[in-house]
């Protein structure tokens, strides 16, 4: 299983509205692709929060093919929508990880 992790730095001014949007619009749109089996939303602790809050959203893909299909077919439009919605008030950093145990 693969974990597609997106770590977000979110400004203090918008973090509540952003979380509502994530839970109500963005995450459901990603999950509706059928390419991920589950997800988790986490808040990072013990980090400098002077600039804003940090969250990680993890999507679990059963196969690498599912992940690749998501990246090729869905990610560009969803990223564009997020950028239009939040601009530079949210910065995302993406990683792909494999569960080893």
Biopython code that builds the backbone (N, CA, C, O; Angstrom):
import numpy as np
from Bio.PDB.StructureBuilder import StructureBuilder

atoms = [
    (1, "UNK", "N", (0.845, -1.178, 0.000)),
    (1, "UNK", "CA", (0.000, 0.000, 0.000)),
    (1, "UNK", "C", (0.884, 1.233, 0.000)),
    (1, "UNK", "O", (1.945, 1.256, 0.623)),
    (2, "UNK", "N", (0.427, 2.263, -0.713)),
    (2, "UNK", "CA", (1.150, 3.528, -0.780)),
    (2, "UNK", "C", (0.376, 4.608, -0.038)),
    (2, "UNK", "O", (-0.853, 4.583, 0.027)),
    (3, "UNK", "N", (1.116, 5.550, 0.516)),
    (3, "UNK", "CA", (0.514, 6.701, 1.181)),
    (3, "UNK", "C", (0.960, 7.947, 0.422)),
    (3, "UNK", "O", (2.147, 8.262, 0.347)),
    (4, "UNK", "N", (-0.013, 8.637, -0.130)),
    (4, "UNK", "CA", (0.218, 9.921, -0.785)),
    (4, "UNK", "C", (-0.025, 10.985, 0.277)),
    (4, "UNK", "O", (-1.164, 11.214, 0.685)),
    (5, "UNK", "N", (1.037, 11.627, 0.718)),
    (5, "UNK", "CA", (0.996, 12.580, 1.825)),
    (5, "UNK", "C", (1.153, 13.995, 1.284)),
    (5, "UNK", "O", (2.078, 14.287, 0.525)),
    (6, "UNK", "N", (0.240, 14.862, 1.685)),
    (6, "UNK", "CA", (0.361, 16.274, 1.342)),
    (6, "UNK", "C", (0.431, 17.041, 2.655)),
    (6, "UNK", "O", (-0.510, 17.017, 3.449)),
    (7, "UNK", "N", (1.543, 17.716, 2.877)),
    (7, "UNK", "CA", (1.718, 18.532, 4.065)),
    (7, "UNK", "C", (1.428, 19.974, 3.675)),
    (7, "UNK", "O", (1.991, 20.493, 2.712)),
    (8, "UNK", "N", (0.555, 20.606, 4.424)),
    (8, "UNK", "CA", (0.107, 21.968, 4.116)),
    (8, "UNK", "C", (0.515, 22.929, 5.217)),
    (8, "UNK", "O", (0.345, 22.637, 6.400)),
    (9, "UNK", "N", (1.047, 24.066, 4.830)),
    (9, "UNK", "CA", (1.238, 25.199, 5.724)),
    (9, "UNK", "C", (0.097, 26.162, 5.417)),
    (9, "UNK", "O", (-0.046, 26.633, 4.289)),
    (10, "UNK", "N", (-0.717, 26.450, 6.440)),
    (10, "UNK", "CA", (-1.939, 27.227, 6.251)),
    (10, "UNK", "C", (-1.889, 28.462, 7.145)),
    (10, "UNK", "O", (-1.638, 28.352, 8.345)),
    (11, "UNK", "N", (-2.126, 29.628, 6.569)),
    (11, "UNK", "CA", (-2.064, 30.860, 7.358)),
    (11, "UNK", "C", (-3.136, 30.856, 8.448)),
    (11, "UNK", "O", (-4.202, 30.260, 8.294)),
    (12, "UNK", "N", (-2.830, 31.527, 9.535)),
    (12, "UNK", "CA", (-3.757, 31.602, 10.666)),
    (12, "UNK", "C", (-5.108, 32.180, 10.248)),
    (12, "UNK", "O", (-6.152, 31.732, 10.723)),
    (13, "UNK", "N", (-5.087, 33.164, 9.370)),
    (13, "UNK", "CA", (-6.305, 33.884, 9.013)),
    (13, "UNK", "C", (-7.348, 32.995, 8.334)),
    (13, "UNK", "O", (-8.545, 33.259, 8.444)),
    (14, "UNK", "N", (-6.914, 31.960, 7.642)),
    (14, "UNK", "CA", (-7.864, 31.169, 6.861)),
    (14, "UNK", "C", (-7.975, 29.714, 7.308)),
    (14, "UNK", "O", (-8.740, 28.956, 6.711)),
    (15, "UNK", "N", (-7.249, 29.304, 8.322)),
    (15, "UNK", "CA", (-7.173, 27.867, 8.607)),
    (15, "UNK", "C", (-8.534, 27.225, 8.886)),
    (15, "UNK", "O", (-8.744, 26.074, 8.503)),
    (16, "UNK", "N", (-9.456, 27.921, 9.533)),
    (16, "UNK", "CA", (-10.764, 27.325, 9.797)),
    (16, "UNK", "C", (-11.573, 27.170, 8.502)),
    (16, "UNK", "O", (-12.179, 26.124, 8.269)),
    (17, "UNK", "N", (-11.581, 28.206, 7.667)),
    (17, "UNK", "CA", (-12.296, 28.130, 6.384)),
    (17, "UNK", "C", (-11.660, 27.087, 5.478)),
    (17, "UNK", "O", (-12.356, 26.357, 4.772)),
    (18, "UNK", "N", (-10.328, 27.020, 5.502)),
    (18, "UNK", "CA", (-9.621, 26.030, 4.685)),
    (18, "UNK", "C", (-9.986, 24.611, 5.124)),
    (18, "UNK", "O", (-10.236, 23.751, 4.279)),
    (19, "UNK", "N", (-10.018, 24.357, 6.421)),
    (19, "UNK", "CA", (-10.355, 23.022, 6.916)),
    (19, "UNK", "C", (-11.789, 22.653, 6.542)),
    (19, "UNK", "O", (-12.047, 21.509, 6.167)),
    (20, "UNK", "N", (-12.710, 23.584, 6.634)),
    (20, "UNK", "CA", (-14.087, 23.332, 6.215)),
    (20, "UNK", "C", (-14.131, 22.969, 4.737)),
    (20, "UNK", "O", (-14.834, 22.036, 4.350)),
    (21, "UNK", "N", (-13.391, 23.695, 3.913)),
    (21, "UNK", "CA", (-13.314, 23.426, 2.472)),
    (21, "UNK", "C", (-12.677, 22.065, 2.204)),
    (21, "UNK", "O", (-13.150, 21.307, 1.356)),
    (22, "UNK", "N", (-11.614, 21.762, 2.924)),
    (22, "UNK", "CA", (-10.958, 20.464, 2.744)),
    (22, "UNK", "C", (-11.925, 19.328, 3.044)),
    (22, "UNK", "O", (-12.063, 18.401, 2.246)),
    (23, "UNK", "N", (-12.593, 19.396, 4.191)),
    (23, "UNK", "CA", (-13.490, 18.318, 4.612)),
    (23, "UNK", "C", (-14.750, 18.229, 3.759)),
    (23, "UNK", "O", (-15.266, 17.136, 3.521)),
    (24, "UNK", "N", (-15.242, 19.367, 3.300)),
    (24, "UNK", "CA", (-16.509, 19.380, 2.582)),
    (24, "UNK", "C", (-16.408, 19.301, 1.071)),
    (24, "UNK", "O", (-17.348, 18.867, 0.406)),
    (25, "UNK", "N", (-15.253, 19.725, 0.515)),
    (25, "UNK", "CA", (-15.129, 19.801, -0.948)),
    (25, "UNK", "C", (-13.911, 19.042, -1.474)),
    (25, "UNK", "O", (-14.050, 18.127, -2.287)),
    (26, "UNK", "N", (-12.736, 19.416, -1.016)),
    (26, "UNK", "CA", (-11.509, 18.913, -1.643)),
    (26, "UNK", "C", (-11.276, 17.422, -1.389)),
    (26, "UNK", "O", (-11.057, 16.661, -2.332)),
    (27, "UNK", "N", (-11.320, 17.007, -0.144)),
    (27, "UNK", "CA", (-11.109, 15.585, 0.159)),
    (27, "UNK", "C", (-12.198, 14.723, -0.483)),
    (27, "UNK", "O", (-11.877, 13.692, -1.072)),
    (28, "UNK", "N", (-13.483, 15.112, -0.389)),
    (28, "UNK", "CA", (-14.487, 14.304, -1.092)),
    (28, "UNK", "C", (-14.242, 14.212, -2.601)),
    (28, "UNK", "O", (-14.507, 13.171, -3.203)),
    (29, "UNK", "N", (-13.742, 15.282, -3.217)),
    (29, "UNK", "CA", (-13.441, 15.230, -4.651)),
    (29, "UNK", "C", (-12.329, 14.230, -4.939)),
    (29, "UNK", "O", (-12.405, 13.484, -5.915)),
    (30, "UNK", "N", (-11.306, 14.208, -4.107)),
    (30, "UNK", "CA", (-10.212, 13.254, -4.294)),
    (30, "UNK", "C", (-10.702, 11.829, -4.072)),
    (30, "UNK", "O", (-10.384, 10.932, -4.853)),
    (31, "UNK", "N", (-11.461, 11.623, -3.028)),
    (31, "UNK", "CA", (-11.954, 10.269, -2.732)),
    (31, "UNK", "C", (-12.948, 9.786, -3.784)),
    (31, "UNK", "O", (-13.062, 8.583, -4.019)),
    (32, "UNK", "N", (-13.666, 10.708, -4.418)),
    (32, "UNK", "CA", (-14.652, 10.306, -5.426)),
    (32, "UNK", "C", (-14.004, 9.752, -6.695)),
    (32, "UNK", "O", (-14.695, 9.184, -7.540)),
    (33, "UNK", "N", (-12.691, 9.910, -6.837)),
    (33, "UNK", "CA", (-12.003, 9.322, -7.988)),
    (33, "UNK", "C", (-11.993, 7.801, -7.891)),
    (33, "UNK", "O", (-11.818, 7.118, -8.899)),
    (34, "UNK", "N", (-12.179, 7.265, -6.685)),
    (34, "UNK", "CA", (-12.148, 5.830, -6.474)),
    (34, "UNK", "C", (-10.752, 5.238, -6.474)),
    (34, "UNK", "O", (-10.600, 4.016, -6.477)),
    (35, "UNK", "N", (-9.730, 6.081, -6.472)),
    (35, "UNK", "CA", (-8.349, 5.603, -6.564)),
    (35, "UNK", "C", (-7.658, 5.482, -5.211)),
    (35, "UNK", "O", (-6.549, 4.952, -5.127)),
    (36, "UNK", "N", (-8.296, 5.962, -4.161)),
    (36, "UNK", "CA", (-7.763, 5.839, -2.807)),
    (36, "UNK", "C", (-8.785, 5.100, -1.951)),
    (36, "UNK", "O", (-9.993, 5.283, -2.107)),
    (37, "UNK", "N", (-8.290, 4.271, -1.053)),
    (37, "UNK", "CA", (-9.183, 3.472, -0.219)),
    (37, "UNK", "C", (-9.570, 4.167, 1.080)),
    (37, "UNK", "O", (-10.618, 3.862, 1.648)),
    (38, "UNK", "N", (-8.746, 5.093, 1.561)),
    (38, "UNK", "CA", (-9.035, 5.805, 2.802)),
    (38, "UNK", "C", (-8.134, 7.030, 2.891)),
    (38, "UNK", "O", (-7.243, 7.225, 2.064)),
    (39, "UNK", "N", (-8.381, 7.849, 3.907)),
    (39, "UNK", "CA", (-7.561, 9.037, 4.124)),
    (39, "UNK", "C", (-7.524, 9.351, 5.612)),
    (39, "UNK", "O", (-8.337, 8.850, 6.390)),
    (40, "UNK", "N", (-6.571, 10.184, 5.991)),
    (40, "UNK", "CA", (-6.462, 10.701, 7.352)),
    (40, "UNK", "C", (-6.056, 12.167, 7.261)),
    (40, "UNK", "O", (-5.302, 12.563, 6.373)),
    (41, "UNK", "N", (-6.567, 12.960, 8.189)),
    (41, "UNK", "CA", (-6.173, 14.366, 8.313)),
    (41, "UNK", "C", (-5.474, 14.504, 9.654)),
    (41, "UNK", "O", (-6.022, 14.123, 10.688)),
    (42, "UNK", "N", (-4.269, 15.045, 9.637)),
    (42, "UNK", "CA", (-3.475, 15.182, 10.852)),
    (42, "UNK", "C", (-2.996, 16.623, 11.004)),
    (42, "UNK", "O", (-2.804, 17.333, 10.016)),
    (43, "UNK", "N", (-2.808, 17.038, 12.238)),
    (43, "UNK", "CA", (-2.196, 18.339, 12.499)),
    (43, "UNK", "C", (-0.830, 18.087, 13.105)),
    (43, "UNK", "O", (-0.701, 17.306, 14.048)),
    (44, "UNK", "N", (0.179, 18.733, 12.578)),
    (44, "UNK", "CA", (1.526, 18.588, 13.111)),
    (44, "UNK", "C", (1.646, 19.388, 14.397)),
    (44, "UNK", "O", (1.184, 20.525, 14.489)),
    (45, "UNK", "N", (2.272, 18.772, 15.379)),
    (45, "UNK", "CA", (2.495, 19.399, 16.669)),
    (45, "UNK", "C", (3.991, 19.649, 16.837)),
    (45, "UNK", "O", (4.815, 19.100, 16.106)),
    (46, "UNK", "N", (4.317, 20.472, 17.794)),
    (46, "UNK", "CA", (5.707, 20.794, 18.096)),
    (46, "UNK", "C", (6.451, 21.351, 16.888)),
    (46, "UNK", "O", (7.617, 21.035, 16.652)),
    (47, "UNK", "N", (5.743, 22.194, 16.124)),
    (47, "UNK", "CA", (6.356, 22.918, 15.014)),
    (47, "UNK", "C", (6.116, 24.410, 15.236)),
    (47, "UNK", "O", (5.207, 24.799, 15.969)),
    (48, "UNK", "N", (6.927, 25.226, 14.606)),
    (48, "UNK", "CA", (6.778, 26.673, 14.719)),
    (48, "UNK", "C", (5.478, 27.093, 14.039)),
    (48, "UNK", "O", (5.312, 26.885, 12.837)),
    (49, "UNK", "N", (4.562, 27.679, 14.796)),
    (49, "UNK", "CA", (3.275, 28.097, 14.258)),
    (49, "UNK", "C", (3.177, 29.605, 14.079)),
    (49, "UNK", "O", (2.080, 30.151, 13.961)),
    (50, "UNK", "N", (4.316, 30.274, 14.059)),
    (50, "UNK", "CA", (4.320, 31.724, 13.909)),
    (50, "UNK", "C", (3.697, 32.146, 12.585)),
    (50, "UNK", "O", (2.948, 33.122, 12.538)),
    (51, "UNK", "N", (3.996, 31.426, 11.514)),
    (51, "UNK", "CA", (3.483, 31.758, 10.182)),
    (51, "UNK", "C", (2.118, 31.145, 9.907)),
    (51, "UNK", "O", (1.408, 31.597, 9.009)),
    (52, "UNK", "N", (1.743, 30.126, 10.664)),
    (52, "UNK", "CA", (0.473, 29.455, 10.437)),
    (52, "UNK", "C", (0.505, 28.048, 11.001)),
    (52, "UNK", "O", (1.447, 27.664, 11.696)),
    (53, "UNK", "N", (-0.539, 27.280, 10.695)),
    (53, "UNK", "CA", (-0.655, 25.914, 11.181)),
    (53, "UNK", "C", (-0.215, 24.938, 10.094)),
    (53, "UNK", "O", (-0.259, 25.256, 8.905)),
    (54, "UNK", "N", (0.209, 23.750, 10.511)),
    (54, "UNK", "CA", (0.674, 22.742, 9.562)),
    (54, "UNK", "C", (-0.179, 21.490, 9.714)),
    (54, "UNK", "O", (-0.390, 20.983, 10.815)),
    (55, "UNK", "N", (-0.662, 21.010, 8.574)),
    (55, "UNK", "CA", (-1.499, 19.817, 8.523)),
    (55, "UNK", "C", (-0.913, 18.846, 7.518)),
    (55, "UNK", "O", (-0.211, 19.246, 6.589)),
    (56, "UNK", "N", (-1.203, 17.571, 7.707)),
    (56, "UNK", "CA", (-0.868, 16.544, 6.722)),
    (56, "UNK", "C", (-2.160, 15.806, 6.392)),
    (56, "UNK", "O", (-2.934, 15.444, 7.278)),
    (57, "UNK", "N", (-2.371, 15.594, 5.110)),
    (57, "UNK", "CA", (-3.505, 14.793, 4.663)),
    (57, "UNK", "C", (-2.915, 13.601, 3.926)),
    (57, "UNK", "O", (-2.146, 13.760, 2.977)),
    (58, "UNK", "N", (-3.280, 12.415, 4.369)),
    (58, "UNK", "CA", (-2.721, 11.182, 3.806)),
    (58, "UNK", "C", (-3.813, 10.378, 3.125)),
    (58, "UNK", "O", (-4.851, 10.078, 3.715)),
    (59, "UNK", "N", (-3.554, 10.035, 1.862)),
    (59, "UNK", "CA", (-4.472, 9.224, 1.073)),
    (59, "UNK", "C", (-3.814, 7.873, 0.827)),
    (59, "UNK", "O", (-2.646, 7.806, 0.443)),
    (60, "UNK", "N", (-4.568, 6.797, 1.049)),
    (60, "UNK", "CA", (-4.024, 5.447, 0.926)),
    (60, "UNK", "C", (-4.447, 4.829, -0.400)),
    (60, "UNK", "O", (-5.635, 4.679, -0.684)),
    (61, "UNK", "N", (-3.443, 4.471, -1.210)),
    (61, "UNK", "CA", (-3.673, 3.836, -2.508)),
    (61, "UNK", "C", (-3.282, 2.368, -2.409)),
    (61, "UNK", "O", (-2.198, 2.036, -1.931)),
    (62, "UNK", "N", (-4.162, 1.505, -2.860)),
    (62, "UNK", "CA", (-3.891, 0.067, -2.812)),
    (62, "UNK", "C", (-2.774, -0.340, -3.765)),
    (62, "UNK", "O", (-2.035, -1.285, -3.490)),
    (63, "UNK", "N", (-2.647, 0.378, -4.895)),
    (63, "UNK", "CA", (-1.633, 0.031, -5.892)),
    (63, "UNK", "C", (-0.933, 1.282, -6.402)),
    (63, "UNK", "O", (-1.458, 2.390, -6.301)),
    (64, "UNK", "N", (0.249, 1.089, -6.945)),
    (64, "UNK", "CA", (0.954, 2.207, -7.565)),
    (64, "UNK", "C", (0.194, 2.700, -8.790)),
    (64, "UNK", "O", (0.203, 3.893, -9.093)),
    (65, "UNK", "N", (-0.461, 1.785, -9.490)),
    (65, "UNK", "CA", (-1.253, 2.173, -10.665)),
    (65, "UNK", "C", (-2.353, 3.165, -10.283)),
    (65, "UNK", "O", (-2.587, 4.138, -11.000)),
    (66, "UNK", "N", (-3.023, 2.923, -9.165)),
    (66, "UNK", "CA", (-4.063, 3.855, -8.712)),
    (66, "UNK", "C", (-3.466, 5.231, -8.433)),
    (66, "UNK", "O", (-4.032, 6.249, -8.831)),
    (67, "UNK", "N", (-2.334, 5.260, -7.757)),
    (67, "UNK", "CA", (-1.676, 6.535, -7.470)),
    (67, "UNK", "C", (-1.297, 7.242, -8.768)),
    (67, "UNK", "O", (-1.575, 8.431, -8.926)),
    (68, "UNK", "N", (-0.671, 6.530, -9.693)),
    (68, "UNK", "CA", (-0.242, 7.130, -10.970)),
    (68, "UNK", "C", (-1.438, 7.661, -11.760)),
    (68, "UNK", "O", (-1.363, 8.735, -12.357)),
    (69, "UNK", "N", (-2.532, 6.914, -11.763)),
    (69, "UNK", "CA", (-3.738, 7.379, -12.456)),
    (69, "UNK", "C", (-4.257, 8.662, -11.823)),
    (69, "UNK", "O", (-4.663, 9.585, -12.528)),
    (70, "UNK", "N", (-4.247, 8.722, -10.498)),
    (70, "UNK", "CA", (-4.692, 9.946, -9.832)),
    (70, "UNK", "C", (-3.825, 11.128, -10.251)),
    (70, "UNK", "O", (-4.343, 12.181, -10.623)),
    (71, "UNK", "N", (-2.522, 10.956, -10.189)),
    (71, "UNK", "CA", (-1.591, 12.041, -10.540)),
    (71, "UNK", "C", (-1.792, 12.488, -11.982)),
    (71, "UNK", "O", (-1.783, 13.686, -12.264)),
    (72, "UNK", "N", (-1.974, 11.543, -12.895)),
    (72, "UNK", "CA", (-2.099, 11.877, -14.316)),
    (72, "UNK", "C", (-3.472, 12.448, -14.672)),
    (72, "UNK", "O", (-3.572, 13.398, -15.448)),
    (73, "UNK", "N", (-4.514, 11.872, -14.109)),
    (73, "UNK", "CA", (-5.861, 12.195, -14.568)),
    (73, "UNK", "C", (-6.622, 13.208, -13.715)),
    (73, "UNK", "O", (-7.524, 13.878, -14.218)),
    (74, "UNK", "N", (-6.279, 13.327, -12.446)),
    (74, "UNK", "CA", (-7.087, 14.148, -11.548)),
    (74, "UNK", "C", (-6.326, 15.256, -10.832)),
    (74, "UNK", "O", (-6.873, 16.335, -10.603)),
    (75, "UNK", "N", (-5.082, 15.001, -10.481)),
    (75, "UNK", "CA", (-4.335, 15.955, -9.644)),
    (75, "UNK", "C", (-4.207, 17.347, -10.262)),
    (75, "UNK", "O", (-4.398, 18.330, -9.547)),
    (76, "UNK", "N", (-3.895, 17.481, -11.551)),
    (76, "UNK", "CA", (-3.715, 18.841, -12.086)),
    (76, "UNK", "C", (-4.931, 19.746, -11.889)),
    (76, "UNK", "O", (-4.785, 20.890, -11.460)),
    (77, "UNK", "N", (-6.115, 19.251, -12.194)),
    (77, "UNK", "CA", (-7.317, 20.075, -12.058)),
    (77, "UNK", "C", (-7.621, 20.383, -10.596)),
    (77, "UNK", "O", (-8.021, 21.501, -10.269)),
    (78, "UNK", "N", (-7.435, 19.401, -9.714)),
    (78, "UNK", "CA", (-7.708, 19.629, -8.296)),
    (78, "UNK", "C", (-6.710, 20.607, -7.685)),
    (78, "UNK", "O", (-7.079, 21.426, -6.843)),
    (79, "UNK", "N", (-5.460, 20.526, -8.100)),
    (79, "UNK", "CA", (-4.456, 21.484, -7.602)),
    (79, "UNK", "C", (-4.766, 22.891, -8.085)),
    (79, "UNK", "O", (-4.640, 23.856, -7.331)),
    (80, "UNK", "N", (-5.170, 23.005, -9.340)),
    (80, "UNK", "CA", (-5.521, 24.314, -9.889)),
    (80, "UNK", "C", (-6.688, 24.918, -9.115)),
    (80, "UNK", "O", (-6.663, 26.098, -8.763)),
    (81, "UNK", "N", (-7.696, 24.118, -8.856)),
    (81, "UNK", "CA", (-8.847, 24.593, -8.085)),
    (81, "UNK", "C", (-8.412, 25.071, -6.700)),
    (81, "UNK", "O", (-8.857, 26.123, -6.240)),
    (82, "UNK", "N", (-7.551, 24.309, -6.036)),
    (82, "UNK", "CA", (-7.064, 24.702, -4.710)),
    (82, "UNK", "C", (-6.265, 25.997, -4.780)),
    (82, "UNK", "O", (-6.417, 26.869, -3.925)),
    (83, "UNK", "N", (-5.420, 26.125, -5.788)),
    (83, "UNK", "CA", (-4.620, 27.344, -5.929)),
    (83, "UNK", "C", (-5.500, 28.564, -6.181)),
    (83, "UNK", "O", (-5.234, 29.645, -5.657)),
    (84, "UNK", "N", (-6.536, 28.390, -6.976)),
    (84, "UNK", "CA", (-7.458, 29.504, -7.225)),
    (84, "UNK", "C", (-8.227, 29.876, -5.965)),
    (84, "UNK", "O", (-8.514, 31.050, -5.730)),
    (85, "UNK", "N", (-8.555, 28.890, -5.170)),
    (85, "UNK", "CA", (-9.327, 29.116, -3.947)),
    (85, "UNK", "C", (-8.498, 29.823, -2.873)),
    (85, "UNK", "O", (-8.992, 30.741, -2.218)),
    (86, "UNK", "N", (-7.228, 29.399, -2.684)),
    (86, "UNK", "CA", (-6.458, 29.854, -1.531)),
    (86, "UNK", "C", (-5.194, 30.624, -1.867)),
    (86, "UNK", "O", (-4.625, 31.271, -0.988)),
    (87, "UNK", "N", (-4.737, 30.575, -3.104)),
    (87, "UNK", "CA", (-3.532, 31.310, -3.485)),
    (87, "UNK", "C", (-2.335, 30.944, -2.639)),
    (87, "UNK", "O", (-2.094, 29.773, -2.347)),
    (88, "UNK", "N", (-1.584, 31.964, -2.249)),
    (88, "UNK", "CA", (-0.361, 31.712, -1.482)),
    (88, "UNK", "C", (-0.603, 31.646, 0.025)),
    (88, "UNK", "O", (0.348, 31.656, 0.807)),
    (89, "UNK", "N", (-1.865, 31.580, 0.433)),
    (89, "UNK", "CA", (-2.168, 31.433, 1.864)),
    (89, "UNK", "C", (-2.035, 29.982, 2.318)),
    (89, "UNK", "O", (-2.039, 29.693, 3.514)),
    (90, "UNK", "N", (-1.914, 29.068, 1.340)),
    (90, "UNK", "CA", (-1.710, 27.656, 1.632)),
    (90, "UNK", "C", (-0.581, 27.160, 0.739)),
    (90, "UNK", "O", (-0.604, 27.367, -0.474)),
    (91, "UNK", "N", (0.396, 26.510, 1.337)),
    (91, "UNK", "CA", (1.506, 25.928, 0.587)),
    (91, "UNK", "C", (1.511, 24.434, 0.848)),
    (91, "UNK", "O", (1.497, 23.995, 1.998)),
    (92, "UNK", "N", (1.533, 23.646, -0.238)),
    (92, "UNK", "CA", (1.525, 22.198, -0.097)),
    (92, "UNK", "C", (2.834, 21.570, -0.524)),
    (92, "UNK", "O", (3.474, 22.021, -1.474)),
    (93, "UNK", "N", (3.226, 20.528, 0.184)),
    (93, "UNK", "CA", (4.429, 19.762, -0.116)),
    (93, "UNK", "C", (4.011, 18.302, -0.182)),
    (93, "UNK", "O", (3.476, 17.765, 0.787)),
    (94, "UNK", "N", (4.252, 17.654, -1.319)),
    (94, "UNK", "CA", (3.760, 16.298, -1.550)),
    (94, "UNK", "C", (4.869, 15.254, -1.481)),
    (94, "UNK", "O", (5.980, 15.469, -1.967)),
    (95, "UNK", "N", (4.539, 14.107, -0.861)),
    (95, "UNK", "CA", (5.477, 12.979, -0.818)),
    (95, "UNK", "C", (4.690, 11.697, -1.036)),
    (95, "UNK", "O", (3.493, 11.628, -0.757)),
    (96, "UNK", "N", (5.375, 10.696, -1.534)),
    (96, "UNK", "CA", (4.801, 9.367, -1.692)),
    (96, "UNK", "C", (5.596, 8.420, -0.816)),
    (96, "UNK", "O", (6.827, 8.402, -0.847)),
    (97, "UNK", "N", (4.872, 7.632, -0.034)),
    (97, "UNK", "CA", (5.531, 6.711, 0.890)),
    (97, "UNK", "C", (4.931, 5.321, 0.725)),
    (97, "UNK", "O", (3.781, 5.168, 0.313)),
    (98, "UNK", "N", (5.732, 4.313, 1.053)),
    (98, "UNK", "CA", (5.261, 2.934, 1.053)),
    (98, "UNK", "C", (5.169, 2.456, 2.499)),
    (98, "UNK", "O", (6.062, 2.709, 3.308)),
    (99, "UNK", "N", (4.088, 1.770, 2.808)),
    (99, "UNK", "CA", (3.954, 1.173, 4.133)),
    (99, "UNK", "C", (4.789, -0.111, 4.125)),
    (99, "UNK", "O", (4.580, -0.986, 3.284)),
    (100, "UNK", "N", (5.730, -0.221, 5.057)),
    (100, "UNK", "CA", (6.613, -1.386, 5.093)),
    (100, "UNK", "C", (6.238, -2.354, 6.205)),
    (100, "UNK", "O", (6.700, -3.496, 6.201)),
    (101, "UNK", "N", (5.435, -1.939, 7.131)),
    (101, "UNK", "CA", (4.992, -2.853, 8.192)),
    (101, "UNK", "C", (3.659, -2.408, 8.729)),
    (101, "UNK", "O", (3.112, -3.044, 9.630)),
]
sb = StructureBuilder()
sb.init_structure("model")
sb.init_model(0)
sb.init_chain("A")
sb.init_seg("    ")
for serial, (resi, resn, name, xyz) in enumerate(atoms, 1):
    if name == "N":
        sb.init_residue(resn, " ", resi, " ")
    sb.init_atom(name, np.array(xyz, "f"), 0.0, 1.0, " ", f" {name:<3s}", serial, name[0])
structure = sb.get_structure()
